[in-house]
Amino acid sequence: MESPPLRKKVGQGGGSSESGGSESGADEKGCSRTRFEYFGWVYHLGTNSIGREFCHLRFLYIRGKYVMMYKRDPHESPGIKPLRRGVAGNTLMVEELGRKKVNDGDLYVLRFYNRLDEEKKGEIACATAGETRKWMEAFDQAKQQAEFELQSSSRNRLSMENEIDLEGRRPRVRRYAHDLKKLIRIGHGPESLVRRSSNLGRHHRSNEFQEGDVADVIEAHEWRCVRTVNGVRIFEDVSDHKSRSNTALVKAVGVVDASPDTVFEVVLNVDKHRRYEWDALTGDLELVDSLSGHSDVVYGFYDSRCLTSQKLMCYTHRWQSKRDFIFSRQWFRDQDGTYTILQFPAMHKKHPPKSGHRRIKINPSSWEIRNLRASVGSHGDRCLVTHMLEIDSKGWLKWKHGQSSKFEKSIPFALLNQVSGLKAYIGASPGLTSESSTTLVAKGSDVSGSISEFEDAEVADEFYDAIAADSSSSSSDDEEDDDNNQLDSKGQRVKLKNVSWAIARLALKAKKATEGSHELDTNVDPVNLDSSNFPGSMHKGKTDSDSNCWTSPSGAGFKIRGKTYMKDSTKVAGGDPLLKLIAVDWFKLEASRSKVALHPKSLVQSEAGKKLPFILVVNLQVPSKPNYSLVMYYAAERPVNKNSLLGKFIDGNDAFRDSRFKLIPSIVQGYWMVKRAVGTKACLLGKAVTCHYLRQDNFLEIDVDIGSSSVARSVIGLVLGYVTSLVVDLAILIEGREEKELPEYILGTVRLNKVKLDTAVPLED
């Protein structure tokens, strides 16, 4: 199945972009209107009134915060009425469900639902993973548009110290609009405005990191380039903890001239006619089972006569020429667009060992496909492809030192060479990149006239209400054409980056700037935060050798945005946490539970807890059988300043909290495949999973529903399988998006040392 590309249009009405028009599209006297528009073909999935599943090709149109679904393209059929229409409010959640077999074809599914009522939901699907990514970005911008309009409409009712200072931000908006206009002319996106560095030649201090650093934590791995083969670098991990191991962790790294979306589709594709062109080992693959939208099981075989290294091949009977194998795959995409694919040896009842073949185990491996930001003057997309696997160290060491060539005829070397084949295949297939790419259209249009079709708030439902309605193919769905003017869709084609950050930066701007890092009121004497006075169900560790315990490490192992991040993207090592972790509860429950701070046995309800100035309660709801809750209590020794960033977060609305609450994970000790699954990048939790907030008295509780995301459920399932051998560090912080909010600071940390599931205590009703 293939669908026409998603297109994106920026409409600027009433004047040039240099006039500093309102980017939200809300009416402002003397200002022009600006609308962000996205439109393209998608598949609407669902079940009709008689219980029959349907899959209909529909034209989806996002304009500002309004969403319409048509049976035909409204640009080509002027005057048609939408089948579905609604708004993208702050309770709308968009979840990526992954691949699904629909009418003998694979589609990538997005689910829409109300975060407060998941019964209100609906689904659309796209032909490629890249299209789903762009639609998720489109809906994210629509939600930010709705939030900005809500803040704008209520700003006159705010007190003076909390008033939204739009006039004060106007010069910056003008500068942004002026730069945006210049960038559109030369085909570069506005993200360049915050990525430019005027000090390219300066030396960075050891505690500073550039945006090019992949991880947001300081990892223990130390990679050394061993060989360069066919334009691909081969590395080994030479960190101290690997020197005592009988295995070697190696990886092949290459730059591919294509988007991550394109490379991801090629790697995941099991069609042998395409696979034969780049994969010399696992070209004969067959999809055995789809476990979920983000995981499947694959069977394959190969002719081993070209591979002669018996030890590395893991077989002993040379007279058998065919080898077969089964492996499972899990894949997901990070919030920065990086794809990760994990591959494990597996077994499946549909493919038991068969006569004439020798069953072997393919080495566990992982793929990471990360976008490389295009340099000035470059053309086309580029990405960094990393293929990592763990192998026996003996044959590897001989080959590395040039003492043996047997490794070059082994399975691990063939797997590492897949990056070379991928690089050459895509480079020799220009049609492959063009067919997978998405056309983005930027155009100036007059939207200052009547747009009541989009803005009739009385009839505009939330989009999850509209899309969940029955969508039969009866004649009642047909629209009648009229003589209304057709929307002009002709315009200049340019590459335009995401501009949602430019809208979001206008919201919640107080006249009184945050006073540096003065988040707490220093005029008040601090209280004693001795954790021994606040017992939790999980005990605090005393030494590094303790297990099934928690400690609170410093923030030095995490990378956070520095003071000059908006200018040069520099990150710095984090400092000591602002809040102190005083207790951790480890609960097991029959069903996931929110508002644990209201439970009579909660630390918050104790006499000691009620005397604390402020407590941040983070409840990580872990889906399993039974369910678990990891509840962390972070306390402030002084009251929180109301005008600080933390104060705004505590007393702000849920949309603001969702857009700012950030978590950085780090697997300090554990299986390397689990590390790849968990990742090392900061994650805005409100965008990845559903978060609920409870603000009362002297506390704020954040309930993080990990089970609300199929990707998060898959990752946490892998983590729970190895949890007794893992040492996990977590850092929480509030994302800084303005110069006055920088540098960022670590809000709190926790280290979970080899947690045992069976030690979780029940939480009674």
N, C-alpha and C positions, 0 to 999 in steps of 0.2 A: 504494500500500500504506500502510495506517495501522496502528499498533500502540497498544494501551492505554498510558497514561502510566506512566513510572517513578515509584515512590513511595519515600519515605525515612522511616524510623521510628527514633526514638531511644528505646530501652527503658531504664528505670532501675528496678532492682529492689531491694527490701529497705529502702527508705527514701527520704526526700526528697533532692533534689539538693543541699540545703544541708549534708548530712552529709559531703560530701567523698568520695563513693564512688569506687572505682577505675574510671577511664574505659576501661580496657583490657578489662575483663570477666574478668581473671584472678582466681583465688581469693586473697583476702587476709583473714586472720582479723579479724573485727570490721568488715569493710567490705562495702558493698553491691556489686552487680555492675551494670555498664552495658554495653549492647550497641548498636552502631550497625548498623542494618538498612536495606537497600535491596532493593526488589523491583519487578518489572514484566515486561512482555512484550517479548521480543526475537525475532529470527529466527536460528536456528542454521544456518550454512552449512557445507557440506563435501562430501566424496565418499564414497560407501558402498563396501562390499567388492567390488562388481562394476564400480566405476569410474563410477557414475552420480552426477551432482551433485544435491544436495538442498537445500531451503530449508524448514525446519520452524518453525512458531511455537511458542516455548517460554517458560516462565515462569522467569525468573532470580531467584535469591534470594541476597543477600549478608548474612551475619550474622557480625559481627566479622571474623575472617580466613577464615571458611568460606564456600564458594560452592556452591550447589546449582542444578541445572537440572531443572525438572519439565515434564511434559506438560500438567498443569492447575494452576490456582492452588491451592496448598495451604491457603489460607484458606477457600476454598469447598469443597474436597475433603479434609477432615481425614484424616490417616493415610496419605496416598499416599507412595510412596517416590520419591526423586529418580532421574532417568535418569542424571545426571552429578553428581559431587560431588568437591570438592577444596579445597585451601587456596591462598591468595594469598601464596606465599612471596616472599622477597626476590630470587629469580631470575626472577620473573614479569615480563614486559614486555608493555605494552599499546600497540599502534601503531594510529593512525588511518589507514586506507587510503583514505578518501574515498568518493565515490559509485560505485555499481556497478549496472548494469542486471540485475535479477533478475526473471524471469517478467513481463516487460513493465512493470516498475515500478522506480523508483530507490530504492535503499537506501544507507545510510551504514554502512560496514563497519569493525569493530574486529578486529584480529588479536592473538591471544595467543601468546606463545612464550617458551621458556626462553632467557635471555640466554647461557647456557653451552652450549646445544644447540638450535639453531634448527630442527632436524628435529621437535622436539616443539612443535606449534603447533595452533591452531584459530581459527575465526572466528565472530563473531556480527554481526548487523546491526540497525540501527534505522531508523525511518521518517524521522527528521529529524536534522540535525546537532546540534541542541540536546540530543537524547536521548543521542547518543554522548558529548557533553561530560560529561553528568551521570554516565554509566556509567564514564567514565575517572576522574572524581573519586571514585566509589564504590570502584573497584578500588585507587586510590591510598590511600584510607583503610584498606582491608583490608590492604594491604601494611604500612602504618604500624602497624596493630594487631598484625600478626604480629611485626614488629620489636620493638615495645614488650614483648610477651610474652616474646620471646627474651631481651631485656635483663633483664626482671624475674626470669626463672627462673635467670639466671646471676649475679645481683648479689651473692649471698652468697659467690661464689667469687672475687670481685675483691679486689685489695689495697685497703688502707684509703684510699689517695689516689685510687684509681679507682672507689671504691664508688659505686653509684647512690644518691643521697640522696633517697629518696622521702619520708621523714619530714620532711626539711627543706623539701620543696616542698608539703606538705599544706596550710598556710594559703593559699597562692596558689590551689591547686585548689579550696578551699572558696569563696574569693572569686569565682573563675571560675564555679563551679557556681551560686552565689547570683545572680550577674549574669545568667547564662544563663537561669535560671528566670524572672527578671523580664522579660528580653527576649522569651522565648517568649510571655509573657502579652500583650505589646503588639505582637507580630508583627515584631520586628527581630532580625536574626541576631547571633551573637557576634562577627562581624568588627568590629562597632561598638566592641567593647571596646578594640581596638588602633587604631582610627581616630579616637577622640574627641580633640578638642583643647580645652584649657582656656584657650588664649591666642588666641582668634579675632581679637582686635584688634591683636595685636602686629605690629611691622614685622620682616620677615625680612631678614637680611643677604643681600648679593648672592650669596653662595656657598651659600645654603640653598634647597631646593626642596621643594615640597609633593607629596604622593602624587598630586595631580591632574595634575602634570606627566607628559605621556604618555611621553616618552623618558627613557632612562637615560644619555643622552649629551647634550652641549651642541651642538646642531646649528647649522650655518652659515646656515640659512634664517631670514629675518626677514619675517614676514607682516604685511601691512597690509590692513585692511578697506576695500574700495573702494565697495561698494554693499550695500544690503540689499534683496533682491527676494523678495516673498512669504514673509517670515519666515525667509529663508535668507541668511546672510552670504556675500559673495563677496570673496575675498582674492587678492592677488598677492604674489609673492615679490619684495621690494625689497632683498635683500642685495646687497652690492657686486659679487659675482661674476656677477650676472645683468644688471647695468647695461650690460655690453658685448655682450650677446647679442641676436640678432635674434628670439628667441622669448621668450615670457612664460610663467612657471609660475604657474597660477592654480588656485584651488580653491573649491568651494562647501561650506559647513558648516551643518548644521542639526540640531536636536534632534528625535528621533522618539520618540513615546510607545509604544515596544514594546521587546522584548528584542533583543539583537544576533542571536540565533538566528532570530527571526521576520524581521527585516530582511534577513538573509543569504539566507533561503529566497526572499523576494520578488525580490531583485535577481537571483538566479541562475535563477529560473524563466523559461522561454522561452514559456510558454503565452500566446498572444496575447489570450485573453479576459481574463486578469488584467493582462497588460502594457499593453493599451489603456487601462486605467484610470489609469495614472500616467506612462507613458513616451510622450511626444509624438513622439519621433524614431525609436527603434528598437523599435517595438512589434511589427513583423513579423519574428520571429526563428525560425530553424530550426536544431536541433542537427545538425551535420554529422558530427562524429566525437568520440569520447571517447578522449583520448590516455592518460589515467590516471584514477585516482580523484580527482585534484586538478586536472585540466586537461581542456579540451575545445576544439572549434572550432565557431564559430557563424556562420551565414550570415544576412543580413538585407537588407531593402530598404525604401525609403520614397519618398513622393511629395514632390518637391522644389519644387513650385509655391509653397509657403508660405515657402520660404527663397530669398532673392533676392540675397544677397551672394556674387557669383561668386568673388572672391578667397578668401574664407574657406571657400567650398564646395569649392574645388579642382576646378572644372570649367569648361569654356569653351563647350559646346554647349547653349544655353538651350532649344532646341526639344525636347530629350529630357526627358521628365517623370519618369522613374524612375531612381533611383540604387540600386545594390546594393553590398554590402561584405562582407568576411569578416574576422573577428578571432578570435584565440585568447584563452582565459581561463585563468588559474592562480589558485587560491585556497588559503588555509591559515588556521589559527587559532593565535594565539599562546598561550602558557601562561597569560596573564591573561584569555583569552577573547575577545580582539580578533580580528575577521575582517579579512583583507586579500584583495582581488580585484584582479589585474593583468590588463589588457586590451591586447593588441598587434594591430596590423594583420597579416593573414596571407594566405596563398594555400592553396588546396586543390584537388586534381585533380577532386574530385566536383562542384565548382562553378566551372568556367571562366567568363570573361566571356560573357554571352549577349546575343542581339539584343534591341534595345529598351531596354537598360539601360546606364548608364554606370558602370563600376567606379570607386569612390573608396576612399580610405584614411581610415578613422575615426581620429581623433587617439588616440595612446596615452594611456591613463588608468588610474587606480587608485581603488578604493573602500577605505575604512577604516571599520569599524563597531565602535565601542568602547562598552562598558557604562558608564553613569553611575550612580554609587552613589546610591541613593535617600536623600533627606533625611528627617529625622524628621517624621512626620506625612503624608508623601506616599504616594500609592497607585499601584501599577503599576510596570512597568519603563520605563526610559528609556535611550536610547543616543544617542551622538554620531556622525552620519554625515558623512564627508568624501569628496567626489569631486574628484580632482585630475587636471589634464591640462595638457599643454604646447601652446601655440598660437603663431601668428604675432603678433608684437608690434604691428604697424602699426595694424591695425583695432582691437585691444584698447586701445591708448593713446588713439585718437580717442574711443572710446566712454567710456572712463574719465573723460576730461575734458569729456564732454558735447558733443563736436563732431560726433558722428555717431550715428545710430540703426541703421545697417546691421548692426552686430554682433548686435543683437537678433533678426535673421533669419538667423543663421548656425548652422552645426553646433556649434561650441564653446559658444555660448550655450544651444542646445537641450540639450547634454549637461550643462552646469552646472545647468540647470533640472530635471534629473531628480531632484535632491534635493528640490526643492519639490513635485514630483508625488508622490514617495515619501512625504513627510511628510503631504500631504493625503489620499492614498489610505489609508494605514494609520490615520490619525486618524478617517476616515469608515467604517472597517471593524472594529468591535469584535469581531466573530466571528473575524476573522483572528488577532488576538492570543490569544484564548482557545483556539483550536484548536491553536495552536503551543506554548502554554505547558505546563509540566510541573507536576503537582500534587505537592507535598511534604507528607508527613504526619508529624507529631511526636506521639508517644503514650508515656505511661508504662505499662510492663507488668512483671510479675513474671517475671524470668528466673532466679531463684535456684534453681529446681527442676532436675530432670534434663534435660540437653540433650545426651545422649549421641549423638543423631542427628547433631548438628553437630560433635561434638568427639572422635569416635573416631579418634584420630590414627593408629592402626595401619592403617586402611583408607582414610584420606583421602590421595589422591594430590595432587600439584600440579595446579592447575586446567588448565594446558595439556595435561597427560597425560589428564585426564578428558574434556576437550572434544574432543580429537583422535580419540577413539574413534569407531567406526562408529555412525551414527545412522539406521538404516533405519526405515521406517514399518511394519514388521511387527508382528504382535500381541505379540511379546515385549517391545515397548516399553510396552504398556499396564500401568498400575498398578491394583492392587486396593485399594478403599477398606476401611478398618477403622473401629473405634469410638473411635479416639483423639480427644481433645478438639481442637476446631478452634482455631487460633491466632486470637486476637482482633484484628481489623483496624480496629475502630471507634475513632476518636479525634478530637482537636481538629485542625482544619486550620490550619496556620500557615505562614508563610514562614520557612524556616530556612536559614541560610548554612552554608558548609563549616566543619566543626569539626575537621578533621584536624590543624590546627596545634596544637590543644589536647592531642592525644595525643602528637604528635611532641616537644613541648617537655619531656616527662617523661623522655625517653630520654637516656642518656649524660651524666648530671649528676654531676660530680665534687664532692667535698666542698670541695676547694681551688679557689677561684674563680680565673679567669684574671686575671692581674695586668695590667689595662689592655691596652696594645698590646705588652707584653713577650713577643713571640713567640720571640725569639732570646735566647740566654744572653749577657748583657752582661758576665759575669765572665770570658769567654774573649776573648782578643785576636782581632781580625778578620783574615781572610786576604785576600790581594790577589786581586781579581776582574777583572783586566785582560782584556777580551775578546780582545785580540790573541794571548793565550796559548792560546786555545781556538778554533781555526779550524773553520768549518762550510762546507758546500757552497754556501750562499748568503752573499754578502759583505755586510758592514755598510756602510750608506750614510754618507757624510761630509757631504753637503749635501742640501737639500730637492729639488734638481734631479736627484739620482741616481735611477736606475730599476733594477728587478730587484734590489732590495736590502731590507734590514730596518734599522730603528732601534728604539729603545725610548723612546717619549714619556712624559711625566709622566702622572699620573692625573687631572690637573685637568679634562680634558674629559669625565670620567665622573661620574655621580651615584650615590652610595652611601648606605646607611642611616646617619643621624647618631646621636648619643648618645641623643636623645630620640625615636627612631623609633617605639618601642613605645607612646608616649603621643600623639604628634602627627603621625606619618608623615613627619617632615621628613627630606629627603635633603640631603647636602652634597657639594661638589666633592671628588673623590678627591685624595689626596696622592701623594708619590713611592712607587713600588712597593717592597714589602718585600724581594722577591727581585730579583736583577739578571739580566737576559737576557744570557747570555754567548756564545750561538751559535745559529744556525738552520740546519737541514739541509732541503734540498728534493730529495726522492727520487722516482723513478718506478719502478713495480714491475708485474709481470704480475698479481699478486694482492696484495690488501691484507695488510699485515704488522703484527703486534703484537710487543711485547718487543724493540723496536729497540735498547734500551739494552744488551742482552746481545750485540749484534753486535760482533765484534772491532774494527771500525772506528769504533764509536760513541765519542763524546767521553767518555762515562761510563767506558769501559774503558781510557782513556788514563791514563798515570801522573799527569798533572796533574789529571785528573778524579777519580781515586781519593783525592787528598789534600784535596778539598773537603769541608767539613762536611756539606753536604746539597745534592742536585740534584733539582729537580722537572722531569721530562721530560713534555712534553705532545705527543702524537703525533696530529695531526689527519689521519685517513685519508679521503682525497678520492676518491670513486668516479668513474671515468672510463675511457677507453681510451687509454693505459694508466692504471692507478691511480697516485695520487700520495700522498705522505706529507709533511706539513709538520711537522717535529719541532723543538720549541723547548726550549732548556735554560735553566732558571732556577736560579741558585745562591744559597745563603745564605752570608754571610761569617762567620757564627758558627753553632754548633750550635743546633738547635731545642729550645725548652723542651718537655718531654714533657707538661706539664699545660696548655699553651696550646691555643687552638683549632686552630692549625696542627698541633701535636703530635698532637691527637686525630684530626685528619683523616689525617695520615700513617700512623698506626698503628691507625686504626679499621677497622671492617668495610666491605664494599662498599656496604651499604645506607645507612650514614651518609654515606659519600662521595657516593653518588648524590643524596642529599637536600640536599647543601650546596654542591657544586662548581658555580660559576656563571660564565658568560661573558657579557660585554657587547660587542656588535659596533657598529662605527660606520664607515660609508662616508664618509671625509673628502672624497674627490674621486671623481666618477664620475657615470654616468648616473642621473638621479633615479629611474627605474623600478627600477633595481638597489637603490637605497637603500630604496625601499618594500618590496622583496622581502626584503632582509636584515633590515630593521627596526632599531630602536634600543632595544629592551627587553632587560633581563637575562634570561638563559635558564638554567634548571637543566638542565645537559647530561644528567645521569643519568636525567631524566624524558623528555627529548626523543629521545635516541638511546642506543644501547648503549655503555657505557663499561666497559673492562676495566682492572684495576689490577695492577701488579707492584711489590711492596715488597721490596727487597733492599739489603743493605749500606748505602750512604750515599745511596740514591736511591729515589724513587717515580715510576713511569711510569704515565701515564694515556693509554690508547689510546681515542680517540674515534672510533667507527665511524659516520661521517656517512651511509654507505650503508644503515644499518639502519633509516632512516626514509624513507618515500616522499616526505614533505614536504621533508625536508632534501636529498634527492637532487634534487628539482625546483629548489629554490633554488640549490644549488651548481652545477647545470647552467647556470642563467642567469648566475651570477657568472663562471664559467669563460669564457663567451662574451665578457665585457667585461674580463677580468682584467688585460689589458695596459694599460688606461686607468684602473684603479682604485687609489686609495690607501685602504687598509683599516687601521683601528685595532681592536685587540682588547684587552680587559682581563679577567683572571681573578681570582677572589676566592672566599672561603669565606663563605657567607651567614651573617650573624649573626641569631639568633632569640631571644636573651635579652639583657637589659639589660647583663649583664656581658660580653657578646660585642660590644657596640657602643661606639664607632662601628666600622663595618666599615673594612677597609683593603684597598687594592689589592695583590694578591699579585704580579702581574706584568703587564706590557704588551708589546705588539709593534705596530709599524707596518710593513705590507707595501706597498712602493711599486712599483706597475706590474710585477708579477711576470710573467715569460715562462715559459710552460709548457715550451718546448723546452730550457730550461736545467737542468731537473731531471736529476740524475745517477742512474744505476742503482745499486741496492743489491743486491750479489751475495749469494747464499746462502752 
